[in-house]
Amino acid sequence: MRDATKPIDNRNEAGERILAGRRTSPRSAVGETALRSELGEDLASLLNTVELAAIEDISDFEQVGGSILNFGIPDLTAITASPEASRRVAVLLRQRLELYECRLVPGTIAVSAEPLDDSASGQLRFHINAEMYSTPTDIPVEFVADVEVESGKIRVFRL
């Protein structure tokens, strides 16, 4: 209809401009399943991104350490599967989730390491429990993160 170049100047009775909405139907609510799925994908991206500080000295730049420029986690390829490493990585994961994942309610994030056994050699497993902001009530979420010690890759799946 070649109306893209025509100026639109719709006004109400008071003379104020009327702005048209981008959608013809009102916004629909996003379901809990979709919220959980998107959070799981973003957690996997966060946990599989190596932070800038792992390859670059940022000690002269105090604010970069906690900024989006340092998004990710330290390189995990040098760790060995041990109870001490499990505790350190659990603390690290909780800190990074609190820092970079704003959909999780602060203070509700708990990361616990699963005890090591002989069948899981070369792999650490962590259970992540938290509450995700939502309306009218926050949603409890639970994920499992498997860390392959040799490659440093983390696989996140939802329970």
N, CA and C atoms as an extended XYZ file, in Angstrom:
477
Properties=species:S:1:pos:R:3:atomname:S:1:resname:S:1:resid:I:1 pbc="F F F"
N         0.820       -1.193        0.000 N   MET     1
C         0.000        0.000        0.000 CA  MET     1
C         0.864        1.257        0.000 C   MET     1
N         2.163        1.100        0.074 N   ARG     2
C         3.111        2.209        0.030 CA  ARG     2
C         2.828        3.278        1.090 C   ARG     2
N         2.427        2.787        2.269 N   ASP     3
C         2.125        3.748        3.327 CA  ASP     3
C         3.253        3.880        4.343 C   ASP     3
N         4.372        3.229        4.114 N   ALA     4
C         5.481        3.288        5.064 CA  ALA     4
C         6.089        4.678        5.147 C   ALA     4
N         5.966        5.451        4.082 N   THR     5
C         6.556        6.791        4.099 CA  THR     5
C         5.572        7.867        4.544 C   THR     5
N         4.311        7.475        4.748 N   LYS     6
C         3.311        8.444        5.188 CA  LYS     6
C         3.460        8.680        6.682 C   LYS     6
N         3.515        9.932        7.122 N   PRO     7
C         3.610       10.209        8.556 CA  PRO     7
C         2.301        9.849        9.259 C   PRO     7
N         2.432        9.247       10.431 N   ILE     8
C         1.266        8.897       11.235 CA  ILE     8
C         1.236        9.852       12.418 C   ILE     8
N         0.168       10.582       12.529 N   ASP     9
C         0.051       11.549       13.613 CA  ASP     9
C        -1.332       11.418       14.239 C   ASP     9
N        -1.565       10.257       14.861 N   ASN    10
C        -2.841       10.030       15.535 CA  ASN    10
C        -2.827       10.727       16.881 C   ASN    10
N        -3.911       11.418       17.210 N   ARG    11
C        -4.009       12.137       18.484 CA  ARG    11
C        -5.372       11.883       19.116 C   ARG    11
N        -5.397       11.945       20.460 N   ASN    12
C        -6.662       11.793       21.167 CA  ASN    12
C        -7.346       13.154       21.322 C   ASN    12
N        -8.446       13.162       22.090 N   GLU    13
C        -9.218       14.399       22.260 CA  GLU    13
C        -8.418       15.510       22.928 C   GLU    13
N        -7.448       15.141       23.772 N   ALA    14
C        -6.643       16.137       24.483 CA  ALA    14
C        -5.469       16.625       23.629 C   ALA    14
N        -5.316       16.079       22.435 N   GLY    15
C        -4.228       16.492       21.568 CA  GLY    15
C        -2.931       15.733       21.771 C   GLY    15
N        -2.934       14.695       22.633 N   GLU    16
C        -1.727       13.908       22.873 CA  GLU    16
C        -1.595       12.842       21.785 C   GLU    16
N        -0.343       12.569       21.418 N   ARG    17
C        -0.098       11.550       20.395 CA  ARG    17
C        -0.457       10.170       20.920 C   ARG    17
N        -0.991        9.355       20.053 N   ILE    18
C        -1.312        7.968       20.372 CA  ILE    18
C        -0.245        7.101       19.719 C   ILE    18
N         0.456        6.348       20.552 N   LEU    19
C         1.505        5.466       20.032 CA  LEU    19
C         0.928        4.069       19.864 C   LEU    19
N         1.072        3.525       18.688 N   ALA    20
C         0.559        2.192       18.407 CA  ALA    20
C         1.457        1.145       19.042 C   ALA    20
N         0.843        0.107       19.544 N   GLY    21
C         1.608       -0.990       20.116 CA  GLY    21
C         2.264       -1.807       19.029 C   GLY    21
N         3.305       -2.539       19.372 N   ARG    22
C         4.003       -3.358       18.386 CA  ARG    22
C         3.268       -4.657       18.113 C   ARG    22
N         2.431       -5.078       19.032 N   ARG    23
C         1.716       -6.323       18.846 CA  ARG    23
C         0.226       -6.040       18.744 C   ARG    23
N        -0.448       -6.859       17.996 N   THR    24
C        -1.888       -6.688       17.873 CA  THR    24
C        -2.614       -7.319       19.047 C   THR    24
N        -1.987       -8.286       19.721 N   SER    25
C        -2.613       -8.904       20.878 CA  SER    25
C        -1.802       -8.564       22.119 C   SER    25
N        -2.450       -8.573       23.273 N   PRO    26
C        -1.694       -8.272       24.496 CA  PRO    26
C        -0.629       -9.336       24.739 C   PRO    26
N         0.392       -8.938       25.457 N   ARG    27
C         1.481       -9.876       25.748 CA  ARG    27
C         0.959      -11.064       26.541 C   ARG    27
N         1.415      -12.204       26.157 N   SER    28
C         1.029      -13.397       26.903 CA  SER    28
C         2.120      -13.713       27.918 C   SER    28
N         1.718      -14.320       28.996 N   ALA    29
C         2.658      -14.665       30.055 CA  ALA    29
C         3.564      -15.803       29.599 C   ALA    29
N         4.776      -15.795       30.071 N   VAL    30
C         5.721      -16.866       29.768 CA  VAL    30
C         5.537      -17.938       30.830 C   VAL    30
N         5.438      -19.169       30.399 N   GLY    31
C         5.201      -20.271       31.317 CA  GLY    31
C         6.434      -20.632       32.136 C   GLY    31
N         6.188      -21.316       33.238 N   GLU    32
C         7.263      -21.728       34.140 CA  GLU    32
C         8.254      -22.657       33.448 C   GLU    32
N         7.766      -23.533       32.591 N   THR    33
C         8.644      -24.456       31.872 CA  THR    33
C         9.615      -23.697       30.976 C   THR    33
N         9.107      -22.681       30.273 N   ALA    34
C         9.965      -21.880       29.398 CA  ALA    34
C        10.994      -21.104       30.207 C   ALA    34
N        10.577      -20.563       31.346 N   LEU    35
C        11.518      -19.816       32.201 CA  LEU    35
C        12.646      -20.720       32.681 C   LEU    35
N        12.292      -21.913       33.128 N   ARG    36
C        13.303      -22.864       33.602 CA  ARG    36
C        14.255      -23.270       32.479 C   ARG    36
N        13.697      -23.522       31.316 N   SER    37
C        14.511      -23.939       30.170 CA  SER    37
C        15.501      -22.853       29.762 C   SER    37
N        15.022      -21.617       29.670 N   GLU    38
C        15.901      -20.506       29.294 CA  GLU    38
C        16.984      -20.282       30.347 C   GLU    38
N        16.627      -20.406       31.617 N   LEU    39
C        17.617      -20.261       32.682 CA  LEU    39
C        18.676      -21.352       32.573 C   LEU    39
N        18.266      -22.579       32.308 N   GLY    40
C        19.209      -23.684       32.164 CA  GLY    40
C        20.192      -23.459       31.026 C   GLY    40
N        19.694      -22.956       29.897 N   GLU    41
C        20.570      -22.665       28.760 CA  GLU    41
C        21.575      -21.567       29.107 C   GLU    41
N        21.100      -20.536       29.799 N   ASP    42
C        21.992      -19.432       30.157 CA  ASP    42
C        23.007      -19.838       31.225 C   ASP    42
N        22.610      -20.720       32.141 N   LEU    43
C        23.565      -21.227       33.128 CA  LEU    43
C        24.665      -22.035       32.438 C   LEU    43
N        24.279      -22.849       31.463 N   ALA    44
C        25.277      -23.626       30.721 CA  ALA    44
C        26.243      -22.694       30.000 C   ALA    44
N        25.731      -21.615       29.427 N   SER    45
C        26.608      -20.650       28.741 CA  SER    45
C        27.559      -19.986       29.721 C   SER    45
N        27.037      -19.568       30.870 N   LEU    46
C        27.883      -18.929       31.886 CA  LEU    46
C        28.974      -19.879       32.359 C   LEU    46
N        28.591      -21.102       32.690 N   LEU    47
C        29.548      -22.038       33.269 CA  LEU    47
C        30.534      -22.612       32.264 C   LEU    47
N        30.275      -22.444       30.980 N   ASN    48
C        31.204      -22.910       29.958 CA  ASN    48
C        31.975      -21.771       29.310 C   ASN    48
N        31.904      -20.595       29.907 N   THR    49
C        32.674      -19.451       29.429 CA  THR    49
C        33.831      -19.218       30.386 C   THR    49
N        35.035      -19.151       29.857 N   VAL    50
C        36.217      -18.914       30.687 CA  VAL    50
C        36.389      -17.406       30.846 C   VAL    50
N        36.546      -16.973       32.089 N   GLU    51
C        36.651      -15.543       32.379 CA  GLU    51
C        37.907      -14.927       31.762 C   GLU    51
N        37.861      -13.630       31.561 N   LEU    52
C        38.985      -12.876       31.014 CA  LEU    52
C        40.229      -13.005       31.898 C   LEU    52
N        40.036      -13.015       33.209 N   ALA    53
C        41.162      -13.077       34.144 CA  ALA    53
C        41.982      -14.358       34.002 C   ALA    53
N        41.426      -15.369       33.354 N   ALA    54
C        42.172      -16.616       33.151 CA  ALA    54
C        43.266      -16.460       32.110 C   ALA    54
N        43.130      -15.474       31.225 N   ILE    55
C        44.120      -15.310       30.159 CA  ILE    55
C        44.782      -13.939       30.146 C   ILE    55
N        44.256      -13.030       30.941 N   GLU    56
C        44.760      -11.650       30.937 CA  GLU    56
C        44.913      -11.166       32.377 C   GLU    56
N        45.998      -10.478       32.667 N   ASP    57
C        46.205       -9.912       33.995 CA  ASP    57
C        45.333       -8.668       34.141 C   ASP    57
N        44.338       -8.751       35.022 N   ILE    58
C        43.437       -7.614       35.225 CA  ILE    58
C        43.610       -7.017       36.620 C   ILE    58
N        44.702       -7.345       37.288 N   SER    59
C        44.913       -6.878       38.664 CA  SER    59
C        45.004       -5.359       38.772 C   SER    59
N        45.391       -4.684       37.704 N   ASP    60
C        45.457       -3.218       37.726 CA  ASP    60
C        44.088       -2.569       37.545 C   ASP    60
N        43.097       -3.366       37.232 N   PHE    61
C        41.757       -2.859       36.956 CA  PHE    61
C        40.767       -3.492       37.931 C   PHE    61
N        40.624       -2.898       39.114 N   GLU    62
C        39.834       -3.475       40.199 CA  GLU    62
C        38.386       -3.774       39.819 C   GLU    62
N        37.755       -2.883       39.105 N   GLN    63
C        36.331       -3.042       38.815 CA  GLN    63
C        36.042       -4.043       37.702 C   GLN    63
N        37.047       -4.405       36.923 N   VAL    64
C        36.829       -5.355       35.830 CA  VAL    64
C        36.528       -6.750       36.366 C   VAL    64
N        37.117       -7.117       37.495 N   GLY    65
C        36.930       -8.451       38.057 CA  GLY    65
C        35.482       -8.806       38.316 C   GLY    65
N        34.673       -7.854       38.714 N   GLY    66
C        33.261       -8.105       38.997 CA  GLY    66
C        32.332       -7.578       37.926 C   GLY    66
N        32.877       -7.238       36.765 N   SER    67
C        32.048       -6.683       35.702 CA  SER    67
C        31.754       -7.734       34.642 C   SER    67
N        30.920       -7.367       33.702 N   ILE    68
C        30.563       -8.265       32.606 CA  ILE    68
C        31.762       -8.552       31.705 C   ILE    68
N        32.788       -7.722       31.768 N   LEU    69
C        34.001       -7.974       30.985 CA  LEU    69
C        34.696       -9.259       31.431 C   LEU    69
N        34.466       -9.642       32.675 N   ASN    70
C        35.092      -10.843       33.226 CA  ASN    70
C        34.076      -11.980       33.350 C   ASN    70
N        33.025      -11.934       32.539 N   PHE    71
C        31.940      -12.920       32.557 CA  PHE    71
C        32.500      -14.324       32.385 C   PHE    71
N        32.048      -15.235       33.216 N   GLY    72
C        32.463      -16.627       33.120 CA  GLY    72
C        33.069      -17.114       34.410 C   GLY    72
N        33.742      -18.243       34.323 N   ILE    73
C        34.393      -18.843       35.484 CA  ILE    73
C        35.860      -19.072       35.159 C   ILE    73
N        36.690      -19.263       36.190 N   PRO    74
C        38.100      -19.561       35.921 CA  PRO    74
C        38.247      -20.865       35.135 C   PRO    74
N        39.379      -21.029       34.517 N   ASP    75
C        39.675      -22.232       33.751 CA  ASP    75
C        39.745      -23.421       34.705 C   ASP    75
N        38.959      -24.445       34.460 N   LEU    76
C        38.901      -25.609       35.349 CA  LEU    76
C        39.710      -26.799       34.840 C   LEU    76
N        40.467      -26.634       33.767 N   THR    77
C        41.198      -27.775       33.209 CA  THR    77
C        42.345      -28.244       34.090 C   THR    77
N        42.797      -27.427       35.028 N   ALA    78
C        43.930      -27.802       35.869 CA  ALA    78
C        43.517      -28.474       37.181 C   ALA    78
N        42.216      -28.632       37.420 N   ILE    79
C        41.793      -29.235       38.686 CA  ILE    79
C        41.830      -30.752       38.598 C   ILE    79
N        41.905      -31.386       39.741 N   THR    80
C        41.835      -32.837       39.818 CA  THR    80
C        40.591      -33.201       40.616 C   THR    80
N        40.036      -34.346       40.324 N   ALA    81
C        38.831      -34.783       41.023 CA  ALA    81
C        39.200      -35.193       42.444 C   ALA    81
N        38.904      -34.307       43.395 N   SER    82
C        39.176      -34.580       44.800 CA  SER    82
C        38.120      -33.871       45.641 C   SER    82
N        37.948      -34.306       46.885 N   PRO    83
C        36.968      -33.633       47.748 CA  PRO    83
C        37.292      -32.145       47.958 C   PRO    83
N        38.553      -31.804       48.073 N   GLU    84
C        38.936      -30.396       48.253 CA  GLU    84
C        38.608      -29.582       47.006 C   GLU    84
N        38.894      -30.133       45.833 N   ALA    85
C        38.565      -29.445       44.582 CA  ALA    85
C        37.057      -29.271       44.458 C   ALA    85
N        36.300      -30.269       44.853 N   SER    86
C        34.838      -30.175       44.808 CA  SER    86
C        34.336      -29.025       45.666 C   SER    86
N        34.874      -28.881       46.857 N   ARG    87
C        34.452      -27.779       47.747 CA  ARG    87
C        34.808      -26.429       47.151 C   ARG    87
N        36.026      -26.312       46.612 N   ARG    88
C        36.450      -25.033       46.015 CA  ARG    88
C        35.593      -24.666       44.805 C   ARG    88
N        35.315      -25.640       43.949 N   VAL    89
C        34.521      -25.369       42.752 CA  VAL    89
C        33.072      -25.035       43.135 C   VAL    89
N        32.534      -25.694       44.153 N   ALA    90
C        31.167      -25.391       44.597 CA  ALA    90
C        31.058      -23.943       45.061 C   ALA    90
N        32.037      -23.484       45.835 N   VAL    91
C        32.046      -22.088       46.290 CA  VAL    91
C        32.174      -21.144       45.099 C   VAL    91
N        33.044      -21.482       44.180 N   LEU    92
C        33.252      -20.666       42.977 CA  LEU    92
C        31.970      -20.559       42.150 C   LEU    92
N        31.288      -21.686       41.935 N   LEU    93
C        30.054      -21.680       41.150 CA  LEU    93
C        28.987      -20.805       41.813 C   LEU    93
N        28.838      -20.929       43.121 N   ARG    94
C        27.847      -20.108       43.829 CA  ARG    94
C        28.170      -18.630       43.689 C   ARG    94
N        29.442      -18.263       43.836 N   GLN    95
C        29.840      -16.858       43.696 CA  GLN    95
C        29.536      -16.328       42.303 C   GLN    95
N        29.843      -17.114       41.275 N   ARG    96
C        29.613      -16.664       39.905 CA  ARG    96
C        28.131      -16.571       39.576 C   ARG    96
N        27.340      -17.484       40.099 N   LEU    97
C        25.895      -17.404       39.874 CA  LEU    97
C        25.310      -16.169       40.546 C   LEU    97
N        25.782      -15.861       41.754 N   GLU    98
C        25.302      -14.657       42.434 CA  GLU    98
C        25.721      -13.391       41.695 C   GLU    98
N        26.898      -13.410       41.101 N   LEU    99
C        27.420      -12.233       40.419 CA  LEU    99
C        26.766      -12.013       39.060 C   LEU    99
N        26.579      -13.075       38.282 N   TYR   100
C        26.183      -12.909       36.892 CA  TYR   100
C        24.757      -13.347       36.543 C   TYR   100
N        24.062      -14.024       37.409 N   GLU   101
C        22.714      -14.470       37.063 CA  GLU   101
C        21.685      -13.730       37.911 C   GLU   101
N        21.160      -12.637       37.351 N   CYS   102
C        20.264      -11.752       38.087 CA  CYS   102
C        18.850      -12.314       38.221 C   CYS   102
N        18.527      -13.391       37.544 N   ARG   103
C        17.194      -13.984       37.693 CA  ARG   103
C        17.084      -14.833       38.949 C   ARG   103
N        18.225      -15.163       39.555 N   LEU   104
C        18.214      -15.955       40.780 CA  LEU   104
C        18.184      -15.018       41.992 C   LEU   104
N        17.348      -15.350       42.958 N   VAL   105
C        17.195      -14.528       44.158 CA  VAL   105
C        18.457      -14.648       45.003 C   VAL   105
N        19.126      -13.508       45.299 N   PRO   106
C        20.341      -13.569       46.131 CA  PRO   106
C        20.037      -14.197       47.494 C   PRO   106
N        20.959      -14.980       47.973 N   GLY   107
C        20.789      -15.632       49.263 CA  GLY   107
C        20.080      -16.972       49.187 C   GLY   107
N        19.500      -17.303       48.029 N   THR   108
C        18.825      -18.600       47.893 CA  THR   108
C        19.667      -19.613       47.126 C   THR   108
N        20.788      -19.168       46.595 N   ILE   109
C        21.612      -20.051       45.762 CA  ILE   109
C        22.449      -20.966       46.654 C   ILE   109
N        22.282      -22.263       46.452 N   ALA   110
C        23.068      -23.257       47.178 CA  ALA   110
C        23.662      -24.226       46.171 C   ALA   110
N        24.974      -24.407       46.252 N   VAL   111
C        25.665      -25.347       45.370 CA  VAL   111
C        26.326      -26.385       46.259 C   VAL   111
N        25.984      -27.638       46.051 N   SER   112
C        26.577      -28.701       46.859 CA  SER   112
C        27.214      -29.732       45.934 C   SER   112
N        28.358      -30.214       46.364 N   ALA   113
C        29.094      -31.213       45.590 CA  ALA   113
C        28.594      -32.596       45.965 C   ALA   113
N        28.448      -33.437       44.962 N   GLU   114
C        28.074      -34.819       45.201 CA  GLU   114
C        29.334      -35.581       45.592 C   GLU   114
N        29.241      -36.451       46.562 N   PRO   115
C        30.438      -37.216       46.949 CA  PRO   115
C        31.021      -37.989       45.770 C   PRO   115
N        32.333      -38.033       45.709 N   LEU   116
C        33.016      -38.737       44.618 CA  LEU   116
C        32.955      -40.233       44.840 C   LEU   116
N        32.809      -40.956       43.749 N   ASP   117
C        32.914      -42.412       43.814 CA  ASP   117
C        33.768      -42.899       42.645 C   ASP   117
N        34.098      -44.176       42.656 N   ASP   118
C        34.993      -44.723       41.631 CA  ASP   118
C        34.394      -44.694       40.225 C   ASP   118
N        33.065      -44.752       40.115 N   SER   119
C        32.440      -44.798       38.793 CA  SER   119
C        32.462      -43.446       38.087 C   SER   119
N        32.690      -42.362       38.812 N   ALA   120
C        32.665      -41.018       38.215 CA  ALA   120
C        34.061      -40.432       38.116 C   ALA   120
N        35.042      -41.257       37.798 N   SER   121
C        36.407      -40.754       37.720 CA  SER   121
C        36.516      -39.692       36.640 C   SER   121
N        37.227      -38.635       36.964 N   GLY   122
C        37.407      -37.554       36.010 CA  GLY   122
C        36.214      -36.631       35.888 C   GLY   122
N        35.253      -36.753       36.814 N   GLN   123
C        34.060      -35.921       36.732 CA  GLN   123
C        33.615      -35.499       38.127 C   GLN   123
N        33.223      -34.241       38.227 N   LEU   124
C        32.658      -33.715       39.468 CA  LEU   124
C        31.203      -33.369       39.196 C   LEU   124
N        30.342      -33.598       40.163 N   ARG   125
C        28.909      -33.294       40.001 CA  ARG   125
C        28.468      -32.363       41.118 C   ARG   125
N        27.695      -31.342       40.706 N   PHE   126
C        27.190      -30.350       41.643 CA  PHE   126
C        25.686      -30.193       41.488 C   PHE   126
N        25.004      -30.046       42.619 N   HIS   127
C        23.574      -29.766       42.629 CA  HIS   127
C        23.407      -28.280       42.937 C   HIS   127
N        22.660      -27.605       42.091 N   ILE   128
C        22.421      -26.169       42.243 CA  ILE   128
C        20.942      -25.973       42.555 C   ILE   128
N        20.663      -25.405       43.715 N   ASN   129
C        19.298      -25.092       44.125 CA  ASN   129
C        19.202      -23.598       44.338 C   ASN   129
N        18.099      -23.018       43.890 N   ALA   130
C        17.900      -21.577       44.065 CA  ALA   130
C        16.430      -21.263       43.836 C   ALA   130
N        16.109      -19.992       43.998 N   GLU   131
C        14.784      -19.497       43.641 CA  GLU   131
C        14.963      -18.479       42.538 C   GLU   131
N        14.105      -18.575       41.517 N   MET   132
C        14.142      -17.655       40.396 CA  MET   132
C        13.023      -16.634       40.584 C   MET   132
N        13.369      -15.359       40.376 N   TYR   133
C        12.363      -14.313       40.465 CA  TYR   133
C        11.217      -14.620       39.518 C   TYR   133
N        10.006      -14.445       39.991 N   SER   134
C         8.821      -14.618       39.174 CA  SER   134
C         7.655      -13.938       39.870 C   SER   134
N         6.608      -13.687       39.113 N   THR   135
C         5.411      -13.085       39.679 CA  THR   135
C         4.262      -14.058       39.476 C   THR   135
N         3.467      -14.337       40.426 N   PRO   136
C         3.291      -13.700       41.724 CA  PRO   136
C         4.194      -14.272       42.815 C   PRO   136
N         4.847      -15.403       42.546 N   THR   137
C         5.728      -15.988       43.558 CA  THR   137
C         6.989      -16.514       42.872 C   THR   137
N         8.091      -16.517       43.619 N   ASP   138
C         9.347      -17.013       43.073 CA  ASP   138
C         9.253      -18.511       42.809 C   ASP   138
N        10.035      -18.966       41.834 N   ILE   139
C         9.989      -20.373       41.404 CA  ILE   139
C        11.240      -21.089       41.900 C   ILE   139
N        11.076      -22.195       42.638 N   PRO   140
C        12.263      -22.968       43.020 CA  PRO   140
C        12.820      -23.708       41.803 C   PRO   140
N        14.130      -23.657       41.642 N   VAL   141
C        14.776      -24.342       40.521 CA  VAL   141
C        15.889      -25.228       41.052 C   VAL   141
N        16.130      -26.309       40.337 N   GLU   142
C        17.195      -27.234       40.714 CA  GLU   142
C        17.865      -27.723       39.441 C   GLU   142
N        19.186      -27.614       39.416 N   PHE   143
C        19.973      -28.046       38.270 CA  PHE   143
C        21.100      -28.932       38.749 C   PHE   143
N        21.629      -29.721       37.832 N   VAL   144
C        22.820      -30.527       38.090 CA  VAL   144
C        23.870      -30.073       37.093 C   VAL   144
N        25.084      -29.862       37.578 N   ALA   145
C        26.198      -29.473       36.716 CA  ALA   145
C        27.282      -30.539       36.826 C   ALA   145
N        27.589      -31.160       35.705 N   ASP   146
C        28.663      -32.154       35.645 CA  ASP   146
C        29.890      -31.503       35.039 C   ASP   146
N        30.997      -31.538       35.769 N   VAL   147
C        32.250      -30.954       35.303 CA  VAL   147
C        33.172      -32.081       34.868 C   VAL   147
N        33.554      -32.072       33.597 N   GLU   148
C        34.552      -33.022       33.108 CA  GLU   148
C        35.913      -32.423       33.415 C   GLU   148
N        36.649      -33.061       34.305 N   VAL   149
C        37.910      -32.518       34.792 CA  VAL   149
C        38.939      -32.385       33.673 C   VAL   149
N        38.984      -33.323       32.766 N   GLU   150
C        40.000      -33.294       31.712 CA  GLU   150
C        39.826      -32.120       30.755 C   GLU   150
N        38.573      -31.820       30.386 N   SER   151
C        38.327      -30.767       29.404 CA  SER   151
C        37.878      -29.460       30.036 C   SER   151
N        37.386      -29.501       31.269 N   GLY   152
C        36.868      -28.305       31.911 CA  GLY   152
C        35.464      -27.955       31.465 C   GLY   152
N        34.853      -28.778       30.607 N   LYS   153
C        33.494      -28.533       30.123 CA  LYS   153
C        32.478      -28.873       31.210 C   LYS   153
N        31.404      -28.096       31.239 N   ILE   154
C        30.358      -28.303       32.228 CA  ILE   154
C        29.049      -28.548       31.491 C   ILE   154
N        28.396      -29.628       31.844 N   ARG   155
C        27.088      -29.950       31.268 CA  ARG   155
C        26.045      -29.678       32.334 C   ARG   155
N        25.076      -28.859       31.995 N   VAL   156
C        24.021      -28.479       32.928 CA  VAL   156
C        22.715      -29.095       32.465 C   VAL   156
N        22.040      -29.764       33.393 N   PHE   157
C        20.714      -30.270       33.059 CA  PHE   157
C        19.792      -30.036       34.235 C   PHE   157
N        18.525      -30.021       33.936 N   ARG   158
C        17.502      -29.661       34.922 CA  ARG   158
C        16.892      -30.923       35.509 C   ARG   158
N        16.608      -30.862       36.797 N   LEU   159
C        15.924      -31.990       37.449 CA  LEU   159
C        14.427      -31.784       37.413 C   LEU   159
